[in-house]
Amino acid sequence: MTRRVGLHTTWLMLGCALLAYLAMTRGALPIGAEQFWQVLAGQGASNVKLIVLEWRLPRVLMALLIGAALGVSGAIFQSLLRNPLGSPDILGFNTGAYSGVLVALVLFNQGIAAMTGAALIGGISTAALVYLFAWRNGVETFRLIIVGISVRALLMALNAWLIIIASLESALSAGLWSAGSLNGITWAKTPPVVCVLLLSLLLMALLTRRMRLLEMGDDTASALGVPVERSRLLLMLIGVVLTAASTALVGPISFVALLAPQIARRLGGGEKGALLLAALCGALLLIAADFAAQHLFLPYQLPVGVITVSLGGLYLIALLVREARRQ
């Protein structure tokens, strides 16, 4: 790890720690610093322990973990496709995962474990469909993105139909879920998703060198002993699983996977450690967006997906303005 990457890694970790502290101590029932540290030391009043450890801590940890997973997923696809628009939410993979969740919720009335499996099946099936339709003696990046946008539009129509035929209770749950929200996260809901995300991130850490070699081009990677197509499919599978598992727990959260890798690339300057920076940028973006969703619009609390979509929209406008000025 270079000094530049190490410095930015430190700042990003400090930013995540500061926002995590604020998220656990600010709110309708504010917690003082002394009370907070007493809880962490295993002391303090039972009601304060309940608020910090059972209500706020799961939400904060899931925001950090899911943000990191989305950042890594976006970094994988943008690296493989060599295109900043190569993000799983642009390609429709999180929409496919949401379709899987809707099928499990609306048609079979399943719980969180089954919905996690359904999200994985939906995300992987969507990725396979996009890859199959984009294949013409190889996969060309622009065609893959166009096919992904088209499949995403079809899946959105399917999701709308599933919500229409659902019962009132299921339709309300699905509608709230579609906005992407960390409200209602509890320890009981997290084990299936946490296991899938941690295993995927560990596997991705082992394949980081292959991804960097693939960035140098297929011929160079093949000459250095990398099985190109097998490695590309494995990396894409990990990226889809990271997105799908996150969607199963909190719904489709857009633009974190698009923004985090690009911020990380600028911070890292293309040096080693960009994947770690992408994970930290994703974690920081999501916990900051969730904090804003809880506190900026009081007395209302918005779904975090509304904040990330707004940030993503501003970023795309800025990108278009910059490209227009270049031309």
Disulfide bonds with the S-S distance in Angstrom:
none
